[in-house]
Amino acid sequence: MPQFPPETLISRHVEKLLARGDQERVDELLRQCELTRFGTKVVNPRGTITEESCYRYKQLVKQLYGEAAYSFAKVNFVLGGCQCRDCGSS
């Protein structure tokens, strides 16, 4: 199974959400996660993006986009090697 760093997992998912044409909701999602986009990358202006960041991101995806979007995100994160408390139990 590939092992991608947390910032890559979140960045890839954000790109998928943006492809749906929902910039405002993506901006709100990132704002609530205290993350920001820098080009195609998602960064934490205060430090490192961690597995806890992945967990928080997916919980906010569930809240803002619903269960189906959350399930899709979780599968992609698990396949990418995420080991947050959400994915590590899968």
mmCIF file as gemmi writes it, N, C-alpha and C atoms, coordinates in Angstrom:
data_model
loop_
_atom_site.group_PDB
_atom_site.id
_atom_site.type_symbol
_atom_site.label_atom_id
_atom_site.label_alt_id
_atom_site.label_comp_id
_atom_site.label_asym_id
_atom_site.label_entity_id
_atom_site.label_seq_id
_atom_site.pdbx_PDB_ins_code
_atom_site.Cartn_x
_atom_site.Cartn_y
_atom_site.Cartn_z
_atom_site.occupancy
_atom_site.B_iso_or_equiv
_atom_site.pdbx_formal_charge
_atom_site.auth_seq_id
_atom_site.auth_asym_id
_atom_site.pdbx_PDB_model_num
ATOM 1 N N . MET Axp A 1 ? 0.845 -1.181 0 1 0 ? 1 A 1
ATOM 2 C CA . MET Axp A 1 ? 0 0 0 1 0 ? 1 A 1
ATOM 3 C C . MET Axp A 1 ? 0.89 1.244 0 1 0 ? 1 A 1
ATOM 4 N N . PRO Axp A 2 ? 0.616 2.213 -0.878 1 0 ? 2 A 1
ATOM 5 C CA . PRO Axp A 2 ? 1.436 3.423 -0.895 1 0 ? 2 A 1
ATOM 6 C C . PRO Axp A 2 ? 1.306 4.187 0.422 1 0 ? 2 A 1
ATOM 7 N N . GLN Axp A 3 ? 2.348 4.843 0.802 1 0 ? 3 A 1
ATOM 8 C CA . GLN Axp A 3 ? 2.351 5.646 2.025 1 0 ? 3 A 1
ATOM 9 C C . GLN Axp A 3 ? 2.624 7.099 1.641 1 0 ? 3 A 1
ATOM 10 N N . PHE Axp A 4 ? 1.579 7.908 1.622 1 0 ? 4 A 1
ATOM 11 C CA . PHE Axp A 4 ? 1.72 9.319 1.289 1 0 ? 4 A 1
ATOM 12 C C . PHE Axp A 4 ? 1.682 10.15 2.562 1 0 ? 4 A 1
ATOM 13 N N . PRO Axp A 5 ? 2.424 11.255 2.603 1 0 ? 5 A 1
ATOM 14 C CA . PRO Axp A 5 ? 2.365 12.13 3.779 1 0 ? 5 A 1
ATOM 15 C C . PRO Axp A 5 ? 0.991 12.791 3.893 1 0 ? 5 A 1
ATOM 16 N N . PRO Axp A 6 ? 0.597 13.165 5.104 1 0 ? 6 A 1
ATOM 17 C CA . PRO Axp A 6 ? -0.719 13.765 5.321 1 0 ? 6 A 1
ATOM 18 C C . PRO Axp A 6 ? -1.023 14.955 4.405 1 0 ? 6 A 1
ATOM 19 N N . GLU Axp A 7 ? -0.038 15.81 4.153 1 0 ? 7 A 1
ATOM 20 C CA . GLU Axp A 7 ? -0.305 16.982 3.306 1 0 ? 7 A 1
ATOM 21 C C . GLU Axp A 7 ? -0.652 16.575 1.874 1 0 ? 7 A 1
ATOM 22 N N . THR Axp A 8 ? -0.078 15.47 1.404 1 0 ? 8 A 1
ATOM 23 C CA . THR Axp A 8 ? -0.396 14.981 0.066 1 0 ? 8 A 1
ATOM 24 C C . THR Axp A 8 ? -1.811 14.415 0.021 1 0 ? 8 A 1
ATOM 25 N N . LEU Axp A 9 ? -2.178 13.666 1.052 1 0 ? 9 A 1
ATOM 26 C CA . LEU Axp A 9 ? -3.527 13.091 1.095 1 0 ? 9 A 1
ATOM 27 C C . LEU Axp A 9 ? -4.589 14.185 1.07 1 0 ? 9 A 1
ATOM 28 N N . ILE Axp A 10 ? -4.398 15.217 1.887 1 0 ? 10 A 1
ATOM 29 C CA . ILE Axp A 10 ? -5.369 16.308 1.934 1 0 ? 10 A 1
ATOM 30 C C . ILE Axp A 10 ? -5.344 17.092 0.631 1 0 ? 10 A 1
ATOM 31 N N . SER Axp A 11 ? -4.168 17.394 0.111 1 0 ? 11 A 1
ATOM 32 C CA . SER Axp A 11 ? -4.061 18.161 -1.144 1 0 ? 11 A 1
ATOM 33 C C . SER Axp A 11 ? -4.764 17.448 -2.293 1 0 ? 11 A 1
ATOM 34 N N . ARG Axp A 12 ? -4.564 16.145 -2.394 1 0 ? 12 A 1
ATOM 35 C CA . ARG Axp A 12 ? -5.205 15.382 -3.478 1 0 ? 12 A 1
ATOM 36 C C . ARG Axp A 12 ? -6.724 15.417 -3.347 1 0 ? 12 A 1
ATOM 37 N N . HIS Axp A 13 ? -7.215 15.302 -2.132 1 0 ? 13 A 1
ATOM 38 C CA . HIS Axp A 13 ? -8.661 15.322 -1.942 1 0 ? 13 A 1
ATOM 39 C C . HIS Axp A 13 ? -9.233 16.704 -2.229 1 0 ? 13 A 1
ATOM 40 N N . VAL Axp A 14 ? -8.54 17.739 -1.813 1 0 ? 14 A 1
ATOM 41 C CA . VAL Axp A 14 ? -8.989 19.112 -2.096 1 0 ? 14 A 1
ATOM 42 C C . VAL Axp A 14 ? -9.081 19.328 -3.602 1 0 ? 14 A 1
ATOM 43 N N . GLU Axp A 15 ? -8.13 18.833 -4.357 1 0 ? 15 A 1
ATOM 44 C CA . GLU Axp A 15 ? -8.17 18.973 -5.813 1 0 ? 15 A 1
ATOM 45 C C . GLU Axp A 15 ? -9.416 18.29 -6.39 1 0 ? 15 A 1
ATOM 46 N N . LYS Axp A 16 ? -9.785 17.145 -5.833 1 0 ? 16 A 1
ATOM 47 C CA . LYS Axp A 16 ? -10.993 16.455 -6.295 1 0 ? 16 A 1
ATOM 48 C C . LYS Axp A 16 ? -12.243 17.268 -5.979 1 0 ? 16 A 1
ATOM 49 N N . LEU Axp A 17 ? -12.279 17.868 -4.793 1 0 ? 17 A 1
ATOM 50 C CA . LEU Axp A 17 ? -13.424 18.71 -4.442 1 0 ? 17 A 1
ATOM 51 C C . LEU Axp A 17 ? -13.494 19.942 -5.341 1 0 ? 17 A 1
ATOM 52 N N . LEU Axp A 18 ? -12.347 20.531 -5.628 1 0 ? 18 A 1
ATOM 53 C CA . LEU Axp A 18 ? -12.327 21.721 -6.491 1 0 ? 18 A 1
ATOM 54 C C . LEU Axp A 18 ? -12.77 21.397 -7.912 1 0 ? 18 A 1
ATOM 55 N N . ALA Axp A 19 ? -12.508 20.184 -8.358 1 0 ? 19 A 1
ATOM 56 C CA . ALA Axp A 19 ? -12.93 19.782 -9.698 1 0 ? 19 A 1
ATOM 57 C C . ALA Axp A 19 ? -14.45 19.782 -9.818 1 0 ? 19 A 1
ATOM 58 N N . ARG Axp A 20 ? -15.126 19.693 -8.678 1 0 ? 20 A 1
ATOM 59 C CA . ARG Axp A 20 ? -16.585 19.746 -8.657 1 0 ? 20 A 1
ATOM 60 C C . ARG Axp A 20 ? -17.107 21.183 -8.737 1 0 ? 20 A 1
ATOM 61 N N . GLY Axp A 21 ? -16.182 22.158 -8.669 1 0 ? 21 A 1
ATOM 62 C CA . GLY Axp A 21 ? -16.559 23.557 -8.829 1 0 ? 21 A 1
ATOM 63 C C . GLY Axp A 21 ? -17.149 24.199 -7.592 1 0 ? 21 A 1
ATOM 64 N N . ASP Axp A 22 ? -16.66 23.841 -6.42 1 0 ? 22 A 1
ATOM 65 C CA . ASP Axp A 22 ? -17.222 24.362 -5.184 1 0 ? 22 A 1
ATOM 66 C C . ASP Axp A 22 ? -16.157 25.076 -4.358 1 0 ? 22 A 1
ATOM 67 N N . GLN Axp A 23 ? -15.584 26.113 -4.923 1 0 ? 23 A 1
ATOM 68 C CA . GLN Axp A 23 ? -14.483 26.844 -4.299 1 0 ? 23 A 1
ATOM 69 C C . GLN Axp A 23 ? -14.845 27.38 -2.911 1 0 ? 23 A 1
ATOM 70 N N . GLU Axp A 24 ? -16.035 27.942 -2.759 1 0 ? 24 A 1
ATOM 71 C CA . GLU Axp A 24 ? -16.408 28.55 -1.478 1 0 ? 24 A 1
ATOM 72 C C . GLU Axp A 24 ? -16.461 27.518 -0.349 1 0 ? 24 A 1
ATOM 73 N N . ARG Axp A 25 ? -17.04 26.359 -0.617 1 0 ? 25 A 1
ATOM 74 C CA . ARG Axp A 25 ? -17.098 25.326 0.433 1 0 ? 25 A 1
ATOM 75 C C . ARG Axp A 25 ? -15.722 24.767 0.74 1 0 ? 25 A 1
ATOM 76 N N . VAL Axp A 26 ? -14.883 24.623 -0.273 1 0 ? 26 A 1
ATOM 77 C CA . VAL Axp A 26 ? -13.516 24.157 -0.042 1 0 ? 26 A 1
ATOM 78 C C . VAL Axp A 26 ? -12.763 25.177 0.809 1 0 ? 26 A 1
ATOM 79 N N . ASP Axp A 27 ? -12.926 26.45 0.5 1 0 ? 27 A 1
ATOM 80 C CA . ASP Axp A 27 ? -12.287 27.5 1.304 1 0 ? 27 A 1
ATOM 81 C C . ASP Axp A 27 ? -12.746 27.429 2.758 1 0 ? 27 A 1
ATOM 82 N N . GLU Axp A 28 ? -14.042 27.215 2.962 1 0 ? 28 A 1
ATOM 83 C CA . GLU Axp A 28 ? -14.586 27.102 4.324 1 0 ? 28 A 1
ATOM 84 C C . GLU Axp A 28 ? -14.036 25.862 5.022 1 0 ? 28 A 1
ATOM 85 N N . LEU Axp A 29 ? -13.963 24.757 4.318 1 0 ? 29 A 1
ATOM 86 C CA . LEU Axp A 29 ? -13.404 23.527 4.871 1 0 ? 29 A 1
ATOM 87 C C . LEU Axp A 29 ? -11.974 23.754 5.343 1 0 ? 29 A 1
ATOM 88 N N . LEU Axp A 30 ? -11.164 24.341 4.487 1 0 ? 30 A 1
ATOM 89 C CA . LEU Axp A 30 ? -9.766 24.587 4.84 1 0 ? 30 A 1
ATOM 90 C C . LEU Axp A 30 ? -9.646 25.592 5.984 1 0 ? 30 A 1
ATOM 91 N N . ARG Axp A 31 ? -10.493 26.606 5.967 1 0 ? 31 A 1
ATOM 92 C CA . ARG Axp A 31 ? -10.465 27.609 7.044 1 0 ? 31 A 1
ATOM 93 C C . ARG Axp A 31 ? -10.745 26.936 8.386 1 0 ? 31 A 1
ATOM 94 N N . GLN Axp A 32 ? -11.756 26.08 8.428 1 0 ? 32 A 1
ATOM 95 C CA . GLN Axp A 32 ? -12.094 25.396 9.676 1 0 ? 32 A 1
ATOM 96 C C . GLN Axp A 32 ? -10.998 24.426 10.116 1 0 ? 32 A 1
ATOM 97 N N . CYS Axp A 33 ? -10.251 23.892 9.159 1 0 ? 33 A 1
ATOM 98 C CA . CYS Axp A 33 ? -9.125 22.995 9.473 1 0 ? 33 A 1
ATOM 99 C C . CYS Axp A 33 ? -7.855 23.767 9.817 1 0 ? 33 A 1
ATOM 100 N N . GLU Axp A 34 ? -7.909 25.087 9.649 1 0 ? 34 A 1
ATOM 101 C CA . GLU Axp A 34 ? -6.739 25.952 9.845 1 0 ? 34 A 1
ATOM 102 C C . GLU Axp A 34 ? -5.616 25.601 8.878 1 0 ? 34 A 1
ATOM 103 N N . LEU Axp A 35 ? -6.036 25.295 7.636 1 0 ? 35 A 1
ATOM 104 C CA . LEU Axp A 35 ? -5.11 24.999 6.551 1 0 ? 35 A 1
ATOM 105 C C . LEU Axp A 35 ? -5.346 26.006 5.438 1 0 ? 35 A 1
ATOM 106 N N . THR Axp A 36 ? -4.406 26.077 4.512 1 0 ? 36 A 1
ATOM 107 C CA . THR Axp A 36 ? -4.547 26.983 3.375 1 0 ? 36 A 1
ATOM 108 C C . THR Axp A 36 ? -3.946 26.345 2.134 1 0 ? 36 A 1
ATOM 109 N N . ARG Axp A 37 ? -4.388 26.811 0.979 1 0 ? 37 A 1
ATOM 110 C CA . ARG Axp A 37 ? -3.827 26.318 -0.283 1 0 ? 37 A 1
ATOM 111 C C . ARG Axp A 37 ? -2.697 27.22 -0.722 1 0 ? 37 A 1
ATOM 112 N N . PHE Axp A 38 ? -1.663 26.606 -1.242 1 0 ? 38 A 1
ATOM 113 C CA . PHE Axp A 38 ? -0.53 27.306 -1.834 1 0 ? 38 A 1
ATOM 114 C C . PHE Axp A 38 ? -0.305 26.62 -3.168 1 0 ? 38 A 1
ATOM 115 N N . GLY Axp A 39 ? -0.889 27.192 -4.22 1 0 ? 39 A 1
ATOM 116 C CA . GLY Axp A 39 ? -0.886 26.516 -5.518 1 0 ? 39 A 1
ATOM 117 C C . GLY Axp A 39 ? -1.794 25.306 -5.428 1 0 ? 39 A 1
ATOM 118 N N . THR Axp A 40 ? -1.255 24.129 -5.745 1 0 ? 40 A 1
ATOM 119 C CA . THR Axp A 40 ? -2.055 22.905 -5.65 1 0 ? 40 A 1
ATOM 120 C C . THR Axp A 40 ? -1.816 22.162 -4.342 1 0 ? 40 A 1
ATOM 121 N N . LYS Axp A 41 ? -0.989 22.718 -3.489 1 0 ? 41 A 1
ATOM 122 C CA . LYS Axp A 41 ? -0.665 22.075 -2.21 1 0 ? 41 A 1
ATOM 123 C C . LYS Axp A 41 ? -1.459 22.716 -1.079 1 0 ? 41 A 1
ATOM 124 N N . VAL Axp A 42 ? -1.796 21.904 -0.102 1 0 ? 42 A 1
ATOM 125 C CA . VAL Axp A 42 ? -2.411 22.393 1.119 1 0 ? 42 A 1
ATOM 126 C C . VAL Axp A 42 ? -1.32 22.426 2.182 1 0 ? 42 A 1
ATOM 127 N N . VAL Axp A 43 ? -1.242 23.54 2.891 1 0 ? 43 A 1
ATOM 128 C CA . VAL Axp A 43 ? -0.206 23.717 3.902 1 0 ? 43 A 1
ATOM 129 C C . VAL Axp A 43 ? -0.836 24.191 5.212 1 0 ? 43 A 1
ATOM 130 N N . ASN Axp A 44 ? -0.097 23.982 6.275 1 0 ? 44 A 1
ATOM 131 C CA . ASN Axp A 44 ? -0.471 24.5 7.584 1 0 ? 44 A 1
ATOM 132 C C . ASN Axp A 44 ? 0.447 25.689 7.86 1 0 ? 44 A 1
ATOM 133 N N . PRO Axp A 45 ? -0.089 26.912 7.849 1 0 ? 45 A 1
ATOM 134 C CA . PRO Axp A 45 ? 0.767 28.073 8.052 1 0 ? 45 A 1
ATOM 135 C C . PRO Axp A 45 ? 1.426 28.102 9.426 1 0 ? 45 A 1
ATOM 136 N N . ARG Axp A 46 ? 0.944 27.278 10.345 1 0 ? 46 A 1
ATOM 137 C CA . ARG Axp A 46 ? 1.482 27.26 11.707 1 0 ? 46 A 1
ATOM 138 C C . ARG Axp A 46 ? 2.449 26.105 11.95 1 0 ? 46 A 1
ATOM 139 N N . GLY Axp A 47 ? 2.657 25.255 10.937 1 0 ? 47 A 1
ATOM 140 C CA . GLY Axp A 47 ? 3.554 24.124 11.161 1 0 ? 47 A 1
ATOM 141 C C . GLY Axp A 47 ? 3.295 22.975 10.219 1 0 ? 47 A 1
ATOM 142 N N . THR Axp A 48 ? 3.387 21.79 10.752 1 0 ? 48 A 1
ATOM 143 C CA . THR Axp A 48 ? 3.299 20.559 9.975 1 0 ? 48 A 1
ATOM 144 C C . THR Axp A 48 ? 1.867 20.046 9.919 1 0 ? 48 A 1
ATOM 145 N N . ILE Axp A 49 ? 1.495 19.484 8.793 1 0 ? 49 A 1
ATOM 146 C CA . ILE Axp A 49 ? 0.223 18.776 8.681 1 0 ? 49 A 1
ATOM 147 C C . ILE Axp A 49 ? 0.464 17.352 9.183 1 0 ? 49 A 1
ATOM 148 N N . THR Axp A 50 ? -0.336 16.935 10.13 1 0 ? 50 A 1
ATOM 149 C CA . THR Axp A 50 ? -0.149 15.651 10.801 1 0 ? 50 A 1
ATOM 150 C C . THR Axp A 50 ? -1.309 14.698 10.494 1 0 ? 50 A 1
ATOM 151 N N . GLU Axp A 51 ? -1.219 13.485 11.01 1 0 ? 51 A 1
ATOM 152 C CA . GLU Axp A 51 ? -2.326 12.55 10.869 1 0 ? 51 A 1
ATOM 153 C C . GLU Axp A 51 ? -3.564 13.057 11.615 1 0 ? 51 A 1
ATOM 154 N N . GLU Axp A 52 ? -3.36 13.783 12.702 1 0 ? 52 A 1
ATOM 155 C CA . GLU Axp A 52 ? -4.498 14.395 13.395 1 0 ? 52 A 1
ATOM 156 C C . GLU Axp A 52 ? -5.177 15.418 12.49 1 0 ? 52 A 1
ATOM 157 N N . SER Axp A 53 ? -4.393 16.113 11.65 1 0 ? 53 A 1
ATOM 158 C CA . SER Axp A 53 ? -4.959 17.044 10.667 1 0 ? 53 A 1
ATOM 159 C C . SER Axp A 53 ? -5.85 16.286 9.686 1 0 ? 53 A 1
ATOM 160 N N . CYS Axp A 54 ? -5.416 15.087 9.279 1 0 ? 54 A 1
ATOM 161 C CA . CYS Axp A 54 ? -6.219 14.255 8.372 1 0 ? 54 A 1
ATOM 162 C C . CYS Axp A 54 ? -7.537 13.878 9.029 1 0 ? 54 A 1
ATOM 163 N N . TYR Axp A 55 ? -7.471 13.488 10.287 1 0 ? 55 A 1
ATOM 164 C CA . TYR Axp A 55 ? -8.684 13.125 11.008 1 0 ? 55 A 1
ATOM 165 C C . TYR Axp A 55 ? -9.652 14.308 11.054 1 0 ? 55 A 1
ATOM 166 N N . ARG Axp A 56 ? -9.142 15.451 11.452 1 0 ? 56 A 1
ATOM 167 C CA . ARG Axp A 56 ? -9.991 16.644 11.561 1 0 ? 56 A 1
ATOM 168 C C . ARG Axp A 56 ? -10.555 17.021 10.188 1 0 ? 56 A 1
ATOM 169 N N . TYR Axp A 57 ? -9.733 16.952 9.164 1 0 ? 57 A 1
ATOM 170 C CA . TYR Axp A 57 ? -10.172 17.266 7.804 1 0 ? 57 A 1
ATOM 171 C C . TYR Axp A 57 ? -11.344 16.373 7.408 1 0 ? 57 A 1
ATOM 172 N N . LYS Axp A 58 ? -11.216 15.057 7.601 1 0 ? 58 A 1
ATOM 173 C CA . LYS Axp A 58 ? -12.284 14.133 7.199 1 0 ? 58 A 1
ATOM 174 C C . LYS Axp A 58 ? -13.554 14.35 8.011 1 0 ? 58 A 1
ATOM 175 N N . GLN Axp A 59 ? -13.425 14.686 9.286 1 0 ? 59 A 1
ATOM 176 C CA . GLN Axp A 59 ? -14.613 14.966 10.094 1 0 ? 59 A 1
ATOM 177 C C . GLN Axp A 59 ? -15.34 16.207 9.574 1 0 ? 59 A 1
ATOM 178 N N . LEU Axp A 60 ? -14.587 17.198 9.139 1 0 ? 60 A 1
ATOM 179 C CA . LEU Axp A 60 ? -15.208 18.401 8.573 1 0 ? 60 A 1
ATOM 180 C C . LEU Axp A 60 ? -15.78 18.138 7.184 1 0 ? 60 A 1
ATOM 181 N N . VAL Axp A 61 ? -15.162 17.242 6.419 1 0 ? 61 A 1
ATOM 182 C CA . VAL Axp A 61 ? -15.752 16.825 5.14 1 0 ? 61 A 1
ATOM 183 C C . VAL Axp A 61 ? -17.122 16.221 5.414 1 0 ? 61 A 1
ATOM 184 N N . LYS Axp A 62 ? -17.202 15.366 6.428 1 0 ? 62 A 1
ATOM 185 C CA . LYS Axp A 62 ? -18.482 14.744 6.776 1 0 ? 62 A 1
ATOM 186 C C . LYS Axp A 62 ? -19.519 15.806 7.151 1 0 ? 62 A 1
ATOM 187 N N . GLN Axp A 63 ? -19.096 16.767 7.935 1 0 ? 63 A 1
ATOM 188 C CA . GLN Axp A 63 ? -20.001 17.823 8.394 1 0 ? 63 A 1
ATOM 189 C C . GLN Axp A 63 ? -20.463 18.72 7.247 1 0 ? 63 A 1
ATOM 190 N N . LEU Axp A 64 ? -19.546 19.119 6.376 1 0 ? 64 A 1
ATOM 191 C CA . LEU Axp A 64 ? -19.861 20.087 5.318 1 0 ? 64 A 1
ATOM 192 C C . LEU Axp A 64 ? -20.397 19.451 4.036 1 0 ? 64 A 1
ATOM 193 N N . TYR Axp A 65 ? -19.989 18.21 3.748 1 0 ? 65 A 1
ATOM 194 C CA . TYR Axp A 65 ? -20.351 17.571 2.483 1 0 ? 65 A 1
ATOM 195 C C . TYR Axp A 65 ? -21.261 16.349 2.644 1 0 ? 65 A 1
ATOM 196 N N . GLY Axp A 66 ? -21.306 15.775 3.835 1 0 ? 66 A 1
ATOM 197 C CA . GLY Axp A 66 ? -22.168 14.628 4.062 1 0 ? 66 A 1
ATOM 198 C C . GLY Axp A 66 ? -21.42 13.305 4.116 1 0 ? 66 A 1
ATOM 199 N N . GLU Axp A 67 ? -22.159 12.286 4.462 1 0 ? 67 A 1
ATOM 200 C CA . GLU Axp A 67 ? -21.609 10.948 4.696 1 0 ? 67 A 1
ATOM 201 C C . GLU Axp A 67 ? -20.976 10.335 3.438 1 0 ? 67 A 1
ATOM 202 N N . ALA Axp A 68 ? -21.606 10.526 2.274 1 0 ? 68 A 1
ATOM 203 C CA . ALA Axp A 68 ? -21.066 9.928 1.043 1 0 ? 68 A 1
ATOM 204 C C . ALA Axp A 68 ? -19.693 10.504 0.712 1 0 ? 68 A 1
ATOM 205 N N . ALA Axp A 69 ? -19.548 11.827 0.823 1 0 ? 69 A 1
ATOM 206 C CA . ALA Axp A 69 ? -18.251 12.467 0.551 1 0 ? 69 A 1
ATOM 207 C C . ALA Axp A 69 ? -17.207 12.025 1.57 1 0 ? 69 A 1
ATOM 208 N N . TYR Axp A 70 ? -17.633 11.901 2.815 1 0 ? 70 A 1
ATOM 209 C CA . TYR Axp A 70 ? -16.729 11.43 3.86 1 0 ? 70 A 1
ATOM 210 C C . TYR Axp A 70 ? -16.242 10.013 3.562 1 0 ? 70 A 1
ATOM 211 N N . SER Axp A 71 ? -17.159 9.122 3.203 1 0 ? 71 A 1
ATOM 212 C CA . SER Axp A 71 ? -16.793 7.734 2.911 1 0 ? 71 A 1
ATOM 213 C C . SER Axp A 71 ? -15.803 7.653 1.758 1 0 ? 71 A 1
ATOM 214 N N . PHE Axp A 72 ? -16.044 8.444 0.722 1 0 ? 72 A 1
ATOM 215 C CA . PHE Axp A 72 ? -15.13 8.494 -0.423 1 0 ? 72 A 1
ATOM 216 C C . PHE Axp A 72 ? -13.752 8.989 0.013 1 0 ? 72 A 1
ATOM 217 N N . ALA Axp A 73 ? -13.73 10.056 0.825 1 0 ? 73 A 1
ATOM 218 C CA . ALA Axp A 73 ? -12.456 10.597 1.318 1 0 ? 73 A 1
ATOM 219 C C . ALA Axp A 73 ? -11.733 9.55 2.151 1 0 ? 73 A 1
ATOM 220 N N . LYS Axp A 74 ? -12.457 8.897 3.041 1 0 ? 74 A 1
ATOM 221 C CA . LYS Axp A 74 ? -11.817 7.924 3.927 1 0 ? 74 A 1
ATOM 222 C C . LYS Axp A 74 ? -11.177 6.79 3.135 1 0 ? 74 A 1
ATOM 223 N N . VAL Axp A 75 ? -11.874 6.273 2.139 1 0 ? 75 A 1
ATOM 224 C CA . VAL Axp A 75 ? -11.31 5.203 1.309 1 0 ? 75 A 1
ATOM 225 C C . VAL Axp A 75 ? -10.015 5.671 0.663 1 0 ? 75 A 1
ATOM 226 N N . ASN Axp A 76 ? -10.019 6.87 0.104 1 0 ? 76 A 1
ATOM 227 C CA . ASN Axp A 76 ? -8.814 7.393 -0.536 1 0 ? 76 A 1
ATOM 228 C C . ASN Axp A 76 ? -7.678 7.591 0.465 1 0 ? 76 A 1
ATOM 229 N N . PHE Axp A 77 ? -8.002 8.043 1.661 1 0 ? 77 A 1
ATOM 230 C CA . PHE Axp A 77 ? -6.968 8.236 2.675 1 0 ? 77 A 1
ATOM 231 C C . PHE Axp A 77 ? -6.411 6.878 3.118 1 0 ? 77 A 1
ATOM 232 N N . VAL Axp A 78 ? -7.281 5.9 3.345 1 0 ? 78 A 1
ATOM 233 C CA . VAL Axp A 78 ? -6.819 4.556 3.733 1 0 ? 78 A 1
ATOM 234 C C . VAL Axp A 78 ? -5.906 3.991 2.649 1 0 ? 78 A 1
ATOM 235 N N . LEU Axp A 79 ? -6.323 4.088 1.387 1 0 ? 79 A 1
ATOM 236 C CA . LEU Axp A 79 ? -5.508 3.586 0.282 1 0 ? 79 A 1
ATOM 237 C C . LEU Axp A 79 ? -4.184 4.325 0.158 1 0 ? 79 A 1
ATOM 238 N N . GLY Axp A 80 ? -4.165 5.576 0.613 1 0 ? 80 A 1
ATOM 239 C CA . GLY Axp A 80 ? -2.931 6.365 0.585 1 0 ? 80 A 1
ATOM 240 C C . GLY Axp A 80 ? -2.035 6.111 1.785 1 0 ? 80 A 1
ATOM 241 N N . GLY Axp A 81 ? -2.487 5.252 2.703 1 0 ? 81 A 1
ATOM 242 C CA . GLY Axp A 81 ? -1.646 4.885 3.849 1 0 ? 81 A 1
ATOM 243 C C . GLY Axp A 81 ? -1.893 5.697 5.1 1 0 ? 81 A 1
ATOM 244 N N . CYS Axp A 82 ? -2.98 6.441 5.161 1 0 ? 82 A 1
ATOM 245 C CA . CYS Axp A 82 ? -3.275 7.243 6.352 1 0 ? 82 A 1
ATOM 246 C C . CYS Axp A 82 ? -3.415 6.34 7.571 1 0 ? 82 A 1
ATOM 247 N N . GLN Axp A 83 ? -2.856 6.774 8.67 1 0 ? 83 A 1
ATOM 248 C CA . GLN Axp A 83 ? -2.932 6.019 9.911 1 0 ? 83 A 1
ATOM 249 C C . GLN Axp A 83 ? -3.558 6.844 11.027 1 0 ? 83 A 1
ATOM 250 N N . CYS Axp A 84 ? -4.384 7.837 10.691 1 0 ? 84 A 1
ATOM 251 C CA . CYS Axp A 84 ? -5.052 8.633 11.724 1 0 ? 84 A 1
ATOM 252 C C . CYS Axp A 84 ? -5.988 7.724 12.505 1 0 ? 84 A 1
ATOM 253 N N . ARG Axp A 85 ? -6.55 8.232 13.59 1 0 ? 85 A 1
ATOM 254 C CA . ARG Axp A 85 ? -7.425 7.4 14.429 1 0 ? 85 A 1
ATOM 255 C C . ARG Axp A 85 ? -8.677 6.947 13.697 1 0 ? 85 A 1
ATOM 256 N N . ASP Axp A 86 ? -9.036 7.622 12.619 1 0 ? 86 A 1
ATOM 257 C CA . ASP Axp A 86 ? -10.172 7.234 11.81 1 0 ? 86 A 1
ATOM 258 C C . ASP Axp A 86 ? -9.807 6.102 10.843 1 0 ? 86 A 1
ATOM 259 N N . CYS Axp A 87 ? -8.706 6.253 10.151 1 0 ? 87 A 1
ATOM 260 C CA . CYS Axp A 87 ? -8.292 5.277 9.132 1 0 ? 87 A 1
ATOM 261 C C . CYS Axp A 87 ? -7.544 4.099 9.729 1 0 ? 87 A 1
ATOM 262 N N . GLY Axp A 88 ? -6.811 4.331 10.787 1 0 ? 88 A 1
ATOM 263 C CA . GLY Axp A 88 ? -6.02 3.266 11.393 1 0 ? 88 A 1
ATOM 264 C C . GLY Axp A 88 ? -6.869 2.132 11.934 1 0 ? 88 A 1
ATOM 265 N N . SER Axp A 89 ? -8.156 2.426 12.192 1 0 ? 89 A 1
ATOM 266 C CA . SER Axp A 89 ? -9.041 1.404 12.719 1 0 ? 89 A 1
ATOM 267 C C . SER Axp A 89 ? -9.765 0.643 11.629 1 0 ? 89 A 1
ATOM 268 N N . SER Axp A 90 ? -9.483 0.989 10.363 1 0 ? 90 A 1
ATOM 269 C CA . SER Axp A 90 ? -10.177 0.338 9.221 1 0 ? 90 A 1
ATOM 270 C C . SER Axp A 90 ? -9.538 -0.984 8.874 1 0 ? 90 A 1
